[in-house]
Amino acid sequence: MNSVQCDRCGTWFDCDTTGFGILKKGGLKVQYFSCPECGEKFHVFTEDAEMHKLIERRNAVQTQIRIARAKKFRKQTIQKYTQELEAVIQKQRSLMPKLKAEGEKILRDLKCEVKSK
């Protein structure tokens, strides 16, 4: 289990499914975990429709590669799948900074909404 220390209150806690949450807003799905002591939310991953499609494509290509290796496909075929996988990974990496910033903003805005109530 991974233990982390809350930036806000200093409490050490295990990252497990009890503190994990998903927030959907404006076509985005923000995954986060919360400190059990103070409730501070920490960003894990943000997904939009494009990232979701890329995740599905990446899983499909990885499955194709496993099958191709198990069935001893030609080296060129496996190489083609591997190149496609690398292209998907590169696209995911290019989207991540923007999505992370948007997800963190959603979590900050949520925190501000809670404080103002």
N, CA, C and O of each residue as an XYZ file, in Angstrom:
468
protein
N       0.847     -1.179      0.000
C       0.000      0.000      0.000
C       0.892      1.242      0.000
O       1.917      1.271      0.680
N       0.506      2.255     -0.753
C       1.265      3.500     -0.812
C       0.769      4.468      0.245
O      -0.410      4.820      0.270
N       1.662      4.894      1.110
C       1.322      5.893      2.106
C       1.759      7.257      1.594
O       2.829      7.401      1.003
N       0.920      8.249      1.828
C       1.221      9.626      1.433
C       0.938     10.547      2.613
O       0.197     10.204      3.534
N       1.550     11.722      2.559
C       1.314     12.710      3.600
C       0.520     13.860      3.010
O       0.863     14.391      1.954
N      -0.538     14.237      3.697
C      -1.390     15.325      3.249
C      -0.613     16.639      3.285
O       0.021     16.966      4.288
N      -0.668     17.389      2.185
C      -0.005     18.688      2.105
C      -0.650     19.706      3.043
O       0.001     20.652      3.486
N      -1.898     19.511      3.332
C      -2.650     20.482      4.120
C      -2.507     20.274      5.631
O      -2.186     21.212      6.360
N      -2.748     19.030      6.103
C      -2.770     18.798      7.552
C      -1.602     17.955      8.059
O      -1.396     17.847      9.267
N      -0.829     17.352      7.133
C       0.332     16.575      7.537
C       0.051     15.129      7.916
O       0.979     14.393      8.252
N      -1.198     14.708      7.870
C      -1.565     13.337      8.219
C      -1.036     12.362      7.182
O      -1.139     12.603      5.980
N      -0.468     11.255      7.657
C      -0.064     10.165      6.773
C      -1.240      9.220      6.617
O      -1.914      8.900      7.596
N      -1.492      8.769      5.395
C      -2.580      7.823      5.158
C      -2.279      6.972      3.934
O      -1.459      7.335      3.091
N      -2.958      5.832      3.854
C      -2.806      4.924      2.721
C      -3.766      5.329      1.614
O      -4.927      5.655      1.862
N      -3.257      5.303      0.389
C      -4.108      5.557     -0.777
C      -4.848      4.260     -1.081
O      -4.269      3.314     -1.615
N      -6.099      4.224     -0.744
C      -6.905      3.047     -1.041
C      -8.241      3.506     -1.615
O      -8.465      4.701     -1.805
N      -9.103      2.577     -1.884
C     -10.357      2.903     -2.548
C     -11.330      3.680     -1.672
O     -12.269      4.280     -2.195
N     -11.134      3.687     -0.348
C     -12.075      4.403      0.517
C     -11.999      5.909      0.314
O     -13.015      6.592      0.441
N     -10.828      6.443      0.004
C     -10.697      7.885     -0.205
C     -10.739      8.297     -1.654
O     -10.537      9.469     -1.973
N     -11.000      7.351     -2.540
C     -10.986      7.619     -3.974
C     -12.345      8.132     -4.435
O     -13.384      7.629     -4.006
N     -12.334      9.131     -5.306
C     -13.590      9.659     -5.824
C     -13.472     10.061     -7.277
O     -12.376     10.219     -7.813
N     -14.622     10.222     -7.900
C     -14.699     10.664     -9.290
C     -15.693     11.806     -9.349
O     -16.792     11.722     -8.799
N     -15.295     12.872    -10.021
C     -16.144     14.039    -10.193
C     -16.300     14.273    -11.686
O     -15.309     14.341    -12.412
N     -17.531     14.396    -12.145
C     -17.787     14.654    -13.563
C     -18.289     16.078    -13.720
O     -19.230     16.501    -13.049
N     -17.638     16.814    -14.629
C     -18.043     18.195    -14.859
C     -17.614     18.632    -16.257
O     -16.457     18.464    -16.642
N     -18.538     19.182    -16.996
C     -18.238     19.743    -18.305
C     -17.555     18.797    -19.274
O     -16.641     19.210    -19.989
N     -17.968     17.550    -19.318
C     -17.375     16.589    -20.237
C     -16.066     15.994    -19.741
O     -15.428     15.215    -20.450
N     -15.664     16.355    -18.535
C     -14.440     15.812    -17.950
C     -14.778     14.881    -16.799
O     -15.775     15.065    -16.101
N     -13.942     13.892    -16.617
C     -14.063     12.983    -15.480
C     -12.760     13.116    -14.698
O     -11.690     12.745    -15.181
N     -12.867     13.656    -13.471
C     -11.693     13.906    -12.634
C     -11.637     12.850    -11.540
O     -12.573     12.702    -10.754
N     -10.530     12.120    -11.499
C     -10.320     11.123    -10.455
C      -9.409     11.741     -9.403
O      -8.432     12.414     -9.731
N      -9.740     11.506     -8.127
C      -8.962     12.086     -7.043
C      -9.040     11.185     -5.818
O      -9.862     10.270     -5.763
N      -8.183     11.446     -4.839
C      -8.327     10.803     -3.541
C      -8.318     11.896     -2.489
O      -7.766     12.977     -2.696
N      -8.940     11.595     -1.352
C      -9.103     12.582     -0.293
C      -8.382     12.147      0.974
O      -8.288     10.960      1.287
N      -7.878     13.140      1.689
C      -7.284     12.902      2.998
C      -8.413     12.539      3.962
O      -9.403     13.266      4.039
N      -8.291     11.437      4.696
C      -9.356     11.040      5.614
C      -9.489     11.979      6.817
O     -10.524     11.995      7.483
N      -8.445     12.755      7.091
C      -8.458     13.650      8.245
C      -9.108     14.994      7.927
O     -10.038     15.413      8.616
N      -8.619     15.675      6.876
C      -9.111     17.033      6.589
C      -9.971     17.120      5.330
O     -10.615     18.144      5.097
N      -9.992     16.066      4.516
C     -10.813     16.067      3.311
C     -10.167     16.697      2.090
O     -10.804     16.788      1.040
N      -8.908     17.137      2.201
C      -8.206     17.731      1.063
C      -8.214     16.741     -0.106
O      -7.946     15.553      0.072
N      -8.527     17.252     -1.307
C      -8.600     16.397     -2.493
C      -7.319     16.522     -3.322
O      -6.832     17.625     -3.571
N      -6.787     15.381     -3.742
C      -5.568     15.332     -4.533
C      -5.872     14.723     -5.902
O      -6.437     13.634     -6.006
N      -5.489     15.443     -6.934
C      -5.740     15.038     -8.317
C      -4.968     13.764     -8.657
O      -3.796     13.620     -8.308
N      -5.644     12.847     -9.342
C      -5.010     11.619     -9.823
C      -4.962     11.632    -11.342
O      -3.897     11.455    -11.932
N      -6.114     11.841    -11.982
C      -6.186     11.738    -13.442
C      -7.443     12.440    -13.934
O      -8.486     12.392    -13.282
N      -7.338     13.093    -15.090
C      -8.497     13.720    -15.722
C      -8.639     13.150    -17.123
O      -7.665     12.989    -17.858
N      -9.868     12.854    -17.464
C     -10.164     12.217    -18.759
C     -11.281     12.986    -19.460
O     -12.276     13.367    -18.843
N     -11.094     13.207    -20.765
C     -12.176     13.721    -21.601
C     -12.507     12.638    -22.632
O     -11.955     11.539    -22.577
N     -13.394     12.942    -23.557
C     -13.812     11.931    -24.541
C     -12.642     11.452    -25.390
O     -12.538     10.262    -25.687
N     -11.763     12.366    -25.781
C     -10.619     11.989    -26.613
C      -9.665     11.071    -25.840
O      -9.202     10.064    -26.376
N      -9.373     11.417    -24.583
C      -8.485     10.585    -23.773
C      -9.122      9.212    -23.543
O      -8.429      8.194    -23.550
N     -10.431      9.188    -23.341
C     -11.121      7.915    -23.138
C     -10.942      7.009    -24.358
O     -10.673      5.816    -24.217
N     -11.093      7.578    -25.545
C     -10.904      6.795    -26.777
C      -9.463      6.305    -26.896
O      -9.215      5.176    -27.319
N      -8.521      7.163    -26.520
C      -7.111      6.767    -26.578
C      -6.803      5.633    -25.594
O      -6.031      4.727    -25.905
N      -7.407      5.691    -24.417
C      -7.214      4.618    -23.434
C      -7.748      3.300    -23.987
O      -7.095      2.262    -23.883
N      -8.941      3.353    -24.575
C      -9.512      2.138    -25.165
C      -8.641      1.618    -26.309
O      -8.424      0.412    -26.425
N      -8.140      2.530    -27.157
C      -7.296      2.122    -28.286
C      -5.990      1.516    -27.780
O      -5.521      0.505    -28.302
N      -5.409      2.143    -26.761
C      -4.159      1.637    -26.189
C      -4.349      0.222    -25.653
O      -3.517     -0.652    -25.896
N      -5.436     -0.005    -24.928
C      -5.719     -1.351    -24.412
C      -5.886     -2.352    -25.549
O      -5.393     -3.478    -25.467
N      -6.579     -1.944    -26.609
C      -6.798     -2.841    -27.747
C      -5.474     -3.184    -28.433
O      -5.236     -4.343    -28.773
N      -4.624     -2.196    -28.636
C      -3.345     -2.436    -29.308
C      -2.440     -3.302    -28.432
O      -1.745     -4.181    -28.942
N      -2.443     -3.062    -27.125
C      -1.644     -3.895    -26.230
C      -2.110     -5.354    -26.282
O      -1.292     -6.273    -26.230
N      -3.404     -5.559    -26.384
C      -3.947     -6.911    -26.521
C      -3.497     -7.531    -27.845
O      -3.119     -8.701    -27.893
N      -3.541     -6.733    -28.922
C      -3.086     -7.222    -30.225
C      -1.619     -7.657    -30.157
O      -1.248     -8.691    -30.712
N      -0.803     -6.878    -29.487
C       0.627     -7.210    -29.369
C       0.817     -8.511    -28.594
O       1.612     -9.363    -28.990
N       0.083     -8.661    -27.484
C       0.203     -9.912    -26.701
C      -0.196    -11.122    -27.535
O       0.483    -12.149    -27.519
N      -1.295    -10.995    -28.258
C      -1.768    -12.098    -29.101
C      -0.762    -12.381    -30.213
O      -0.448    -13.537    -30.495
N      -0.261    -11.320    -30.842
C       0.698    -11.487    -31.936
C       1.962    -12.194    -31.460
O       2.508    -13.043    -32.165
N       2.422    -11.845    -30.271
C       3.618    -12.507    -29.729
C       3.327    -13.962    -29.371
O       4.145    -14.846    -29.622
N       2.167    -14.200    -28.787
C       1.804    -15.571    -28.398
C       1.658    -16.472    -29.621
O       2.022    -17.647    -29.581
N       1.119    -15.910    -30.716
C       0.909    -16.696    -31.924
C       2.082    -16.604    -32.893
O       2.032    -17.120    -34.009
N       3.140    -15.932    -32.438
C       4.374    -15.818    -33.223
C       4.134    -15.203    -34.606
O       4.553    -15.744    -35.629
N       3.448    -14.057    -34.604
C       3.235    -13.308    -35.843
C       4.594    -12.835    -36.375
O       5.603    -12.851    -35.671
N       4.578    -12.419    -37.636
C       5.798    -11.895    -38.242
C       6.295    -10.683    -37.466
O       5.506     -9.922    -36.907
N       7.606    -10.516    -37.439
C       8.244     -9.412    -36.721
C       7.713     -8.055    -37.219
O       7.501     -7.141    -36.423
N       7.504     -7.933    -38.516
C       7.024     -6.674    -39.097
C       5.617     -6.333    -38.593
O       5.306     -5.162    -38.375
N       4.784     -7.329    -38.410
C       3.416     -7.113    -37.918
C       3.449     -6.602    -36.481
O       2.756     -5.648    -36.128
N       4.264     -7.252    -35.669
C       4.395     -6.829    -34.270
C       4.977     -5.425    -34.207
O       4.563     -4.613    -33.380
N       5.929     -5.141    -35.072
C       6.544     -3.813    -35.109
C       5.501     -2.745    -35.491
O       5.517     -1.638    -34.952
N       4.607     -3.082    -36.412
C       3.545     -2.149    -36.807
C       2.633     -1.848    -35.613
O       2.283     -0.692    -35.372
N       2.255     -2.882    -34.875
C       1.425     -2.693    -33.681
C       2.163     -1.843    -32.637
O       1.573     -0.968    -32.003
N       3.441     -2.113    -32.475
C       4.246     -1.376    -31.504
C       4.340      0.104    -31.890
O       4.280      0.974    -31.020
N       4.482      0.388    -33.155
C       4.518      1.783    -33.618
C       3.187      2.478    -33.366
O       3.151      3.645    -32.977
N       2.104      1.760    -33.589
C       0.788      2.337    -33.309
C       0.633      2.619    -31.817
O       0.105      3.661    -31.427
N       1.096      1.687    -30.986
C       1.037      1.881    -29.538
C       1.826      3.122    -29.130
O       1.350      3.915    -28.317
N       3.004      3.296    -29.674
C       3.827      4.466    -29.355
C       3.132      5.765    -29.779
O       3.216      6.773    -29.078
N       2.450      5.737    -30.921
C       1.730      6.932    -31.387
C       0.592      7.283    -30.421
O       0.368      8.455    -30.116
N      -0.118      6.264    -29.945
C      -1.209      6.495    -28.987
C      -0.647      7.062    -27.685
O      -1.204      8.007    -27.126
N       0.453      6.486    -27.204
C       1.072      6.955    -25.962
C       1.521      8.412    -26.110
O       1.323      9.216    -25.200
N       2.115      8.746    -27.236
C       2.555     10.131    -27.469
C       1.371     11.094    -27.459
O       1.455     12.185    -26.894
N       0.286     10.691    -28.076
C      -0.912     11.540    -28.088
C      -1.443     11.713    -26.667
O      -1.831     12.817    -26.284
N      -1.466     10.646    -25.887
C      -1.909     10.734    -24.495
C      -1.020     11.702    -23.711
O      -1.513     12.548    -22.965
N       0.282     11.565    -23.888
C       1.221     12.445    -23.178
C       1.014     13.907    -23.554
O       1.156     14.795    -22.713
N       0.680     14.158    -24.813
C       0.476     15.545    -25.233
C      -0.797     16.141    -24.633
O      -0.875     17.349    -24.411
N      -1.796     15.293    -24.369
C      -3.057     15.776    -23.792
C      -2.990     15.942    -22.274
O      -3.716     16.760    -21.709
N      -2.131     15.179    -21.617
C      -2.133     15.124    -20.151
C      -1.927     16.467    -19.449
O      -2.658     16.747    -18.499
N      -0.985     17.309    -19.854
C      -0.802     18.555    -19.106
C      -2.053     19.440    -19.086
O      -2.406     19.997    -18.047
N      -2.711     19.563    -20.222
C      -3.928     20.379    -20.296
C      -5.034     19.768    -19.446
O      -5.715     20.475    -18.704
N      -5.211     18.469    -19.554
C      -6.259     17.806    -18.775
C      -5.971     17.875    -17.280
O      -6.881     18.062    -16.473
N      -4.697     17.723    -16.916
C      -4.337     17.811    -15.499
C      -4.673     19.202    -14.961
O      -5.252     19.329    -13.882
N      -4.316     20.224    -15.698
C      -4.597     21.598    -15.267
C      -6.099     21.826    -15.112
O      -6.541     22.452    -14.149
N      -6.877     21.318    -16.059
C      -8.329     21.470    -15.984
C      -8.907     20.713    -14.791
O      -9.793     21.220    -14.103
N      -8.406     19.501    -14.544
C      -8.882     18.709    -13.415
C      -8.542     19.350    -12.084
O      -9.366     19.382    -11.170
N      -7.323     19.860    -11.980
C      -6.927     20.529    -10.742
C      -7.750     21.795    -10.511
O      -8.075     22.126     -9.370
N      -8.086     22.501    -11.586
C      -8.925     23.700    -11.460
C     -10.322     23.324    -10.956
O     -10.888     24.021    -10.113
N     -10.865     22.244    -11.463
C     -12.187     21.779    -11.012
C     -12.138     21.465     -9.514
O     -13.051     21.828     -8.773
N     -11.080     20.794     -9.073
C     -10.954     20.468     -7.649
C     -10.769     21.730     -6.804
O     -11.324     21.824     -5.709
N      -9.988     22.710     -7.304
C      -9.823     23.977     -6.575
C     -11.142     24.730     -6.479
O     -11.497     25.258     -5.425
N     -11.865     24.771     -7.600
C     -13.162     25.458     -7.607
C     -14.138     24.797     -6.647
O     -14.923     25.476     -5.986
N     -14.089     23.480     -6.572
C     -14.946     22.744     -5.649
C     -14.612     23.130     -4.210
O     -15.504     23.320     -3.383
N     -13.317     23.241     -3.923
C     -12.878     23.626     -2.591
C     -13.386     25.028     -2.246
O     -13.824     25.275     -1.123
N     -13.326     25.944     -3.219
C     -13.802     27.320     -3.001
C     -15.311     27.339     -2.774
O     -15.800     28.093     -1.932
N     -16.055     26.513     -3.520
C     -17.503     26.436     -3.343
C     -17.863     25.967     -1.928
O     -18.786     26.490     -1.303
N     -17.116     24.971     -1.436
C     -17.379     24.419     -0.106
C     -17.071     25.472      0.954
O     -17.829     25.616      1.913
N     -15.974     26.210      0.798
C     -15.592     27.239      1.778
C     -16.608     28.372      1.832
O     -16.871     28.922      2.901
N     -17.188     28.726      0.668
C     -18.102     29.867      0.631
C     -19.477     29.542      1.187
O     -20.268     30.450      1.442
N     -19.771     28.278      1.377
C     -21.099     27.889      1.885
C     -21.166     27.964      3.373
O     -22.207     27.671      3.960
